[in-house]
Amino acid sequence: MKTVVALSAALLLTGCTLDLDAAHWAKAQTLPQQVTADEYLCARRALLIGPGPDLVLGGLLDVLRLALQERRQDSTFDGCMASQGYAKVE
């Protein structure tokens, strides 16, 4: 049981970081420093949307809540970058 808890915690902690790398977003005639600055702006906006509802039950429901929160933040970040004229490079 302790192994499952430790593995779940490690998985959640690795998923809580935003990947800010200029190679993932491109915009014509834009310096990497500007891409990074715009990524930080969009990351801040994504984090400001808040954590969503707090479920008192915990356990797997919190894992689901955190996954939904991360999706909302990713969507907000992607929308912000797209609105600034960037295209996602896969």
VMD Tcl script that builds the backbone (N, CA, C; Angstrom):
set m [mol new atoms 270]
animate dup $m
set s [atomselect $m all]
$s set {name element resname resid chain x y z} {
  {N N MET 1 A 0.828 -1.198 0.000}
  {CA C MET 1 A 0.000 0.000 0.000}
  {C C MET 1 A 0.869 1.257 0.000}
  {N N LYS 2 A 1.958 1.212 0.777}
  {CA C LYS 2 A 2.847 2.372 0.830}
  {C C LYS 2 A 3.482 2.636 -0.531}
  {N N THR 3 A 3.750 1.561 -1.257}
  {CA C THR 3 A 4.343 1.713 -2.586}
  {C C THR 3 A 3.374 2.413 -3.526}
  {N N VAL 4 A 2.108 2.047 -3.454}
  {CA C VAL 4 A 1.095 2.670 -4.307}
  {C C VAL 4 A 0.969 4.152 -3.982}
  {N N VAL 5 A 0.958 4.486 -2.706}
  {CA C VAL 5 A 0.853 5.885 -2.292}
  {C C VAL 5 A 2.074 6.671 -2.753}
  {N N ALA 6 A 3.259 6.104 -2.573}
  {CA C ALA 6 A 4.484 6.793 -2.985}
  {C C ALA 6 A 4.528 6.975 -4.494}
  {N N LEU 7 A 4.131 5.956 -5.234}
  {CA C LEU 7 A 4.115 6.047 -6.691}
  {C C LEU 7 A 3.094 7.074 -7.162}
  {N N SER 8 A 1.928 7.092 -6.546}
  {CA C SER 8 A 0.901 8.075 -6.902}
  {C C SER 8 A 1.370 9.493 -6.611}
  {N N ALA 9 A 2.006 9.691 -5.480}
  {CA C ALA 9 A 2.509 11.022 -5.127}
  {C C ALA 9 A 3.581 11.473 -6.102}
  {N N ALA 10 A 4.479 10.576 -6.465}
  {CA C ALA 10 A 5.535 10.927 -7.421}
  {C C ALA 10 A 4.943 11.273 -8.778}
  {N N LEU 11 A 3.948 10.516 -9.206}
  {CA C LEU 11 A 3.292 10.778 -10.484}
  {C C LEU 11 A 2.597 12.130 -10.480}
  {N N LEU 12 A 1.930 12.448 -9.397}
  {CA C LEU 12 A 1.256 13.739 -9.297}
  {C C LEU 12 A 2.247 14.891 -9.277}
  {N N LEU 13 A 3.340 14.735 -8.573}
  {CA C LEU 13 A 4.323 15.811 -8.497}
  {C C LEU 13 A 4.991 16.065 -9.836}
  {N N THR 14 A 5.217 15.029 -10.617}
  {CA C THR 14 A 5.833 15.249 -11.926}
  {C C THR 14 A 4.849 15.879 -12.893}
  {N N GLY 15 A 3.573 15.701 -12.676}
  {CA C GLY 15 A 2.569 16.277 -13.562}
  {C C GLY 15 A 2.181 17.691 -13.198}
  {N N CYS 16 A 2.701 18.221 -12.118}
  {CA C CYS 16 A 2.309 19.547 -11.657}
  {C C CYS 16 A 3.208 20.658 -12.181}
  {N N THR 17 A 4.085 20.357 -13.080}
  {CA C THR 17 A 4.978 21.378 -13.605}
  {C C THR 17 A 4.593 21.714 -15.028}
  {N N LEU 18 A 4.650 22.982 -15.354}
  {CA C LEU 18 A 4.411 23.404 -16.726}
  {C C LEU 18 A 5.707 23.275 -17.507}
  {N N ASP 19 A 5.599 22.789 -18.719}
  {CA C ASP 19 A 6.776 22.626 -19.566}
  {C C ASP 19 A 6.959 23.903 -20.367}
  {N N LEU 20 A 7.900 24.737 -19.950}
  {CA C LEU 20 A 8.155 25.994 -20.636}
  {C C LEU 20 A 9.420 25.846 -21.465}
  {N N ASP 21 A 9.245 25.571 -22.735}
  {CA C ASP 21 A 10.375 25.370 -23.630}
  {C C ASP 21 A 10.041 26.036 -24.957}
  {N N ALA 22 A 10.890 26.938 -25.406}
  {CA C ALA 22 A 10.621 27.707 -26.624}
  {C C ALA 22 A 10.479 26.826 -27.853}
  {N N ALA 23 A 10.950 25.593 -27.799}
  {CA C ALA 23 A 10.873 24.704 -28.955}
  {C C ALA 23 A 9.457 24.195 -29.203}
  {N N HIS 24 A 8.563 24.316 -28.227}
  {CA C HIS 24 A 7.213 23.800 -28.392}
  {C C HIS 24 A 6.251 24.797 -29.032}
  {N N TRP 25 A 6.606 26.042 -29.074}
  {CA C TRP 25 A 5.757 27.076 -29.655}
  {C C TRP 25 A 6.587 27.896 -30.635}
  {N N ALA 26 A 5.993 28.235 -31.759}
  {CA C ALA 26 A 6.731 28.987 -32.780}
  {C C ALA 26 A 5.875 30.129 -33.309}
  {N N LYS 27 A 6.558 31.215 -33.621}
  {CA C LYS 27 A 5.933 32.385 -34.214}
  {C C LYS 27 A 6.993 33.020 -35.104}
  {N N ALA 28 A 6.620 33.356 -36.309}
  {CA C ALA 28 A 7.579 33.896 -37.273}
  {C C ALA 28 A 8.271 35.139 -36.725}
  {N N GLN 29 A 9.565 35.199 -36.928}
  {CA C GLN 29 A 10.400 36.342 -36.564}
  {C C GLN 29 A 10.277 36.722 -35.085}
  {N N THR 30 A 10.288 35.714 -34.234}
  {CA C THR 30 A 10.217 35.950 -32.792}
  {C C THR 30 A 11.439 35.326 -32.129}
  {N N LEU 31 A 12.110 36.098 -31.308}
  {CA C LEU 31 A 13.283 35.608 -30.590}
  {C C LEU 31 A 12.869 34.607 -29.505}
  {N N PRO 32 A 13.734 33.639 -29.203}
  {CA C PRO 32 A 13.420 32.673 -28.136}
  {C C PRO 32 A 13.121 33.347 -26.793}
  {N N GLN 33 A 13.773 34.472 -26.526}
  {CA C GLN 33 A 13.519 35.183 -25.268}
  {C C GLN 33 A 12.076 35.687 -25.208}
  {N N GLN 34 A 11.555 36.146 -26.338}
  {CA C GLN 34 A 10.175 36.628 -26.377}
  {C C GLN 34 A 9.198 35.466 -26.225}
  {N N VAL 35 A 9.525 34.334 -26.851}
  {CA C VAL 35 A 8.678 33.148 -26.707}
  {C C VAL 35 A 8.615 32.747 -25.233}
  {N N THR 36 A 9.758 32.741 -24.572}
  {CA C THR 36 A 9.804 32.381 -23.154}
  {C C THR 36 A 9.002 33.366 -22.308}
  {N N ALA 37 A 9.133 34.657 -22.595}
  {CA C ALA 37 A 8.376 35.667 -21.844}
  {C C ALA 37 A 6.875 35.471 -22.038}
  {N N ASP 38 A 6.466 35.189 -23.273}
  {CA C ASP 38 A 5.044 34.959 -23.537}
  {C C ASP 38 A 4.562 33.671 -22.873}
  {N N GLU 39 A 5.418 32.655 -22.842}
  {CA C GLU 39 A 5.050 31.414 -22.157}
  {C C GLU 39 A 4.851 31.658 -20.661}
  {N N TYR 40 A 5.714 32.446 -20.060}
  {CA C TYR 40 A 5.555 32.760 -18.634}
  {C C TYR 40 A 4.256 33.523 -18.384}
  {N N LEU 41 A 3.930 34.448 -19.267}
  {CA C LEU 41 A 2.676 35.190 -19.127}
  {C C LEU 41 A 1.483 34.238 -19.195}
  {N N CYS 42 A 1.499 33.354 -20.182}
  {CA C CYS 42 A 0.389 32.412 -20.335}
  {C C CYS 42 A 0.348 31.399 -19.190}
  {N N ALA 43 A 1.519 30.995 -18.696}
  {CA C ALA 43 A 1.556 30.077 -17.553}
  {C C ALA 43 A 0.946 30.739 -16.325}
  {N N ARG 44 A 1.240 32.001 -16.150}
  {CA C ARG 44 A 0.664 32.725 -15.006}
  {C C ARG 44 A -0.855 32.803 -15.130}
  {N N ARG 45 A -1.338 33.090 -16.336}
  {CA C ARG 45 A -2.789 33.123 -16.552}
  {C C ARG 45 A -3.413 31.761 -16.287}
  {N N ALA 46 A -2.724 30.706 -16.709}
  {CA C ALA 46 A -3.247 29.354 -16.504}
  {C C ALA 46 A -3.319 29.009 -15.020}
  {N N LEU 47 A -2.345 29.451 -14.252}
  {CA C LEU 47 A -2.352 29.157 -12.822}
  {C C LEU 47 A -3.371 30.000 -12.065}
  {N N LEU 48 A -3.746 31.138 -12.618}
  {CA C LEU 48 A -4.705 32.021 -11.946}
  {C C LEU 48 A -6.148 31.546 -12.062}
  {N N ILE 49 A -6.412 30.521 -12.872}
  {CA C ILE 49 A -7.794 30.055 -12.990}
  {C C ILE 49 A -8.256 29.343 -11.731}
  {N N GLY 50 A -7.316 28.991 -10.868}
  {CA C GLY 50 A -7.678 28.411 -9.579}
  {C C GLY 50 A -7.750 26.900 -9.617}
  {N N PRO 51 A -7.797 26.316 -8.441}
  {CA C PRO 51 A -7.741 24.865 -8.336}
  {C C PRO 51 A -9.062 24.148 -8.596}
  {N N GLY 52 A -10.163 24.851 -8.670}
  {CA C GLY 52 A -11.450 24.186 -8.829}
  {C C GLY 52 A -11.995 23.762 -7.475}
  {N N PRO 53 A -13.070 22.984 -7.494}
  {CA C PRO 53 A -13.688 22.588 -6.222}
  {C C PRO 53 A -12.790 21.638 -5.441}
  {N N ASP 54 A -12.812 21.781 -4.131}
  {CA C ASP 54 A -12.028 20.904 -3.267}
  {C C ASP 54 A -12.939 19.802 -2.754}
  {N N LEU 55 A -12.614 18.583 -3.110}
  {CA C LEU 55 A -13.419 17.452 -2.665}
  {C C LEU 55 A -12.901 16.984 -1.314}
  {N N VAL 56 A -13.784 16.888 -0.371}
  {CA C VAL 56 A -13.408 16.523 0.985}
  {C C VAL 56 A -13.129 15.020 1.087}
  {N N LEU 57 A -13.620 14.264 0.138}
  {CA C LEU 57 A -13.495 12.812 0.215}
  {C C LEU 57 A -12.068 12.326 0.035}
  {N N GLY 58 A -11.290 13.004 -0.795}
  {CA C GLY 58 A -9.883 12.651 -0.985}
  {C C GLY 58 A -9.707 11.394 -1.811}
  {N N GLY 59 A -8.530 10.815 -1.700}
  {CA C GLY 59 A -8.227 9.573 -2.401}
  {C C GLY 59 A -8.267 9.718 -3.909}
  {N N LEU 60 A -8.892 8.755 -4.547}
  {CA C LEU 60 A -8.962 8.746 -6.007}
  {C C LEU 60 A -9.745 9.932 -6.558}
  {N N LEU 61 A -10.691 10.440 -5.798}
  {CA C LEU 61 A -11.443 11.601 -6.272}
  {C C LEU 61 A -10.543 12.827 -6.381}
  {N N ASP 62 A -9.587 12.957 -5.484}
  {CA C ASP 62 A -8.634 14.063 -5.583}
  {C C ASP 62 A -7.725 13.893 -6.788}
  {N N VAL 63 A -7.359 12.669 -7.101}
  {CA C VAL 63 A -6.547 12.419 -8.292}
  {C C VAL 63 A -7.319 12.856 -9.528}
  {N N LEU 64 A -8.598 12.520 -9.587}
  {CA C LEU 64 A -9.441 12.933 -10.710}
  {C C LEU 64 A -9.559 14.450 -10.767}
  {N N ARG 65 A -9.758 15.078 -9.611}
  {CA C ARG 65 A -9.876 16.536 -9.560}
  {C C ARG 65 A -8.591 17.198 -10.051}
  {N N LEU 66 A -7.454 16.682 -9.632}
  {CA C LEU 66 A -6.177 17.254 -10.059}
  {C C LEU 66 A -5.943 17.056 -11.552}
  {N N ALA 67 A -6.376 15.924 -12.078}
  {CA C ALA 67 A -6.241 15.685 -13.521}
  {C C ALA 67 A -7.103 16.667 -14.307}
  {N N LEU 68 A -8.317 16.910 -13.838}
  {CA C LEU 68 A -9.194 17.879 -14.506}
  {C C LEU 68 A -8.629 19.291 -14.402}
  {N N GLN 69 A -8.056 19.625 -13.254}
  {CA C GLN 69 A -7.447 20.941 -13.076}
  {C C GLN 69 A -6.287 21.119 -14.050}
  {N N GLU 70 A -5.476 20.092 -14.202}
  {CA C GLU 70 A -4.339 20.183 -15.115}
  {C C GLU 70 A -4.806 20.352 -16.561}
  {N N ARG 71 A -5.872 19.668 -16.929}
  {CA C ARG 71 A -6.428 19.835 -18.283}
  {C C ARG 71 A -6.918 21.260 -18.505}
  {N N ARG 72 A -7.592 21.815 -17.501}
  {CA C ARG 72 A -8.074 23.196 -17.623}
  {C C ARG 72 A -6.909 24.159 -17.769}
  {N N GLN 73 A -5.862 23.941 -16.993}
  {CA C GLN 73 A -4.695 24.818 -17.079}
  {C C GLN 73 A -3.993 24.672 -18.425}
  {N N ASP 74 A -3.862 23.449 -18.913}
  {CA C ASP 74 A -3.247 23.231 -20.224}
  {C C ASP 74 A -4.056 23.906 -21.324}
  {N N SER 75 A -5.372 23.782 -21.235}
  {CA C SER 75 A -6.244 24.396 -22.235}
  {C C SER 75 A -6.133 25.914 -22.202}
  {N N THR 76 A -6.098 26.485 -21.005}
  {CA C THR 76 A -5.950 27.931 -20.863}
  {C C THR 76 A -4.610 28.394 -21.411}
  {N N PHE 77 A -3.544 27.656 -21.101}
  {CA C PHE 77 A -2.208 27.992 -21.584}
  {C C PHE 77 A -2.163 27.932 -23.112}
  {N N ASP 78 A -2.676 26.845 -23.686}
  {CA C ASP 78 A -2.663 26.693 -25.144}
  {C C ASP 78 A -3.475 27.791 -25.824}
  {N N GLY 79 A -4.631 28.122 -25.266}
  {CA C GLY 79 A -5.451 29.187 -25.835}
  {C C GLY 79 A -4.770 30.538 -25.772}
  {N N CYS 80 A -4.078 30.798 -24.679}
  {CA C CYS 80 A -3.352 32.060 -24.523}
  {C C CYS 80 A -2.247 32.175 -25.562}
  {N N MET 81 A -1.472 31.111 -25.736}
  {CA C MET 81 A -0.380 31.142 -26.716}
  {C C MET 81 A -0.928 31.287 -28.136}
  {N N ALA 82 A -2.005 30.589 -28.443}
  {CA C ALA 82 A -2.606 30.688 -29.775}
  {C C ALA 82 A -3.151 32.088 -30.022}
  {N N SER 83 A -3.709 32.713 -28.989}
  {CA C SER 83 A -4.252 34.066 -29.158}
  {C C SER 83 A -3.157 35.097 -29.402}
  {N N GLN 84 A -1.919 34.759 -29.035}
  {CA C GLN 84 A -0.797 35.660 -29.276}
  {C C GLN 84 A -0.104 35.367 -30.604}
  {N N GLY 85 A -0.677 34.452 -31.382}
  {CA C GLY 85 A -0.150 34.188 -32.712}
  {C C GLY 85 A 0.847 33.055 -32.810}
  {N N TYR 86 A 0.987 32.262 -31.765}
  {CA C TYR 86 A 1.932 31.149 -31.784}
  {C C TYR 86 A 1.255 29.892 -32.318}
  {N N ALA 87 A 2.057 29.030 -32.914}
  {CA C ALA 87 A 1.586 27.727 -33.367}
  {C C ALA 87 A 2.352 26.663 -32.595}
  {N N LYS 88 A 1.660 25.635 -32.188}
  {CA C LYS 88 A 2.295 24.562 -31.427}
  {C C LYS 88 A 3.103 23.679 -32.376}
  {N N VAL 89 A 4.351 23.424 -32.011}
  {CA C VAL 89 A 5.241 22.582 -32.805}
  {C C VAL 89 A 5.363 21.245 -32.093}
  {N N GLU 90 A 4.972 20.192 -32.763}
  {CA C GLU 90 A 5.016 18.849 -32.157}
  {C C GLU 90 A 6.324 18.178 -32.446}
}
mol reanalyze $m
mol bondsrecalc $m
mol representation Tube
mol addrep $m
